[in-house]
Amino acid sequence: MTVSTLYQRAMAKRKVYLIAVLPDGYVKTIGPTALDLTHYWRIVAVLANGKTEVFWGHSKSLAEAKRTKNLAVEAAATRGWKSHAVDIVALVRSDTPDAG
């Protein structure tokens, strides 16, 4: 299947907004998109110098999102992070970009 075919199929689908509400109250809105994304993940890393870096992404399944936790452990060891936290939340589909 070519990129062009995938693009045409995505364009044929109805576009929606995907909304993630994290445990700390942060709201991330993705879209509009026709992609079949189900989960949002965020890694908050505390670096050796005390600064904080945030990495985020989205996935097509919970299993795929959970693999992010393993990658975070590897990254912490490789990059020398003092600590890190991983949040994974389900995305909610909406016709509007509002979280409420």
HELIX and SHEET records of a PDB file:
HELIX    1   1 VAL A    3  ALA A   12  1                                  10    
HELIX    2   2 LEU A   62  ARG A   79  1                                  18    
SHEET    1   A 3 VAL A  27  THR A  33  0                                        
SHEET    2   A 3 VAL A  16  VAL A  21 -1                                        
SHEET    3   A 3 VAL A  92  SER A  94 -1                                        
SHEET    1   B 3 THR A  52  SER A  59  0                                        
SHEET    2   B 3 HIS A  39  VAL A  46 -1                                        
SHEET    3   B 3 SER A  83  ALA A  90 -1                                        
END                                                                             
